[in-house]
Amino acid sequence: MEHRVEKEVDRLKKLFKSIPKNQLDVAEGLITQAARLRILLDDNWKDILENGEYEKFSQSENQIPYDRKRPIVENYDNRDKTYQSIIKQLTELLPRSKPDKRNKLLGR
């Protein structure tokens, strides 16, 4: 797993290489966390595909089993929200692109 995380860290560093140096310390922590989450998300997704989102559950032998969302699905949803939040933070650290000529002509 650690090797997969390292590969994802490298991929993300290439994507976010234009983050200014003064924000790099923050960015590196976010990149590492995003890489870990991405690997966990991938593994969770494989499990969900193989085993489904729901399982039969019963609190006792006398109770009729019912369908409930598997705990891994809740984990996946929570991790996905966190991953999206981190990627948004990283994107916001990127330098603002300069408006193109068309925007200048349109008065934007």
C-alpha positions, -999 to 999 in steps of 0.1 A, spaced: 0 0 0 28 24 9 43 20 -26 9 29 -42 7 60 -19 41 71 -30 32 68 -67 0 88 -60 20 115 -41 43 118 -72 13 121 -95 -3 148 -74 30 167 -70 33 169 -108 -3 182 -110 2 208 -84 39 217 -91 30 254 -98 19 260 -62 40 289 -49 70 280 -27 57 299 3 27 276 4 45 244 -4 47 232 32 10 233 35 6 218 1 29 189 8 9 178 38 -23 180 18 -8 161 -11 3 133 12 -31 131 28 -49 132 -5 -27 104 -18 -35 82 12 -72 89 8 -71 81 -29 -56 47 -23 -81 39 5 -109 51 -18 -97 28 -46 -96 -2 -22 -130 6 -7 -145 9 -42 -132 -25 -52 -147 -40 -21 -180 -23 -28 -180 -36 -64 -173 -71 -53 -196 -73 -22 -223 -47 -29 -235 -17 -10 -260 -35 12 -259 -66 33 -285 -86 52 -284 -77 89 -301 -89 120 -296 -80 156 -307 -114 169 -315 -148 157 -352 -142 162 -353 -111 140 -359 -112 103 -327 -99 85 -331 -67 66 -309 -48 41 -286 -23 56 -258 -2 40 -225 -18 46 -201 2 70 -175 3 42 -199 24 21 -202 50 49 -164 50 51 -162 55 14 -186 84 14 -168 101 43 -134 96 28 -146 108 -6 -159 141 9 -126 146 27 -106 139 -5 -127 164 -25 -122 190 2 -84 185 1 -83 186 -37 -103 219 -35 -78 233 -10 -49 223 -33 -66 238 -63 -71 271 -44 -33 272 -37 -25 273 -74 -16 307 -88 -45 324 -105 -43 322 -143 -41 355 -162 -72 365 -180 -69 358 -217 -73 384 -244 -109 374 -251 -119 382 -215 -102 416 -218 -121 423 -250 -154 413 -233 -146 436 -204 -143 407 -179 
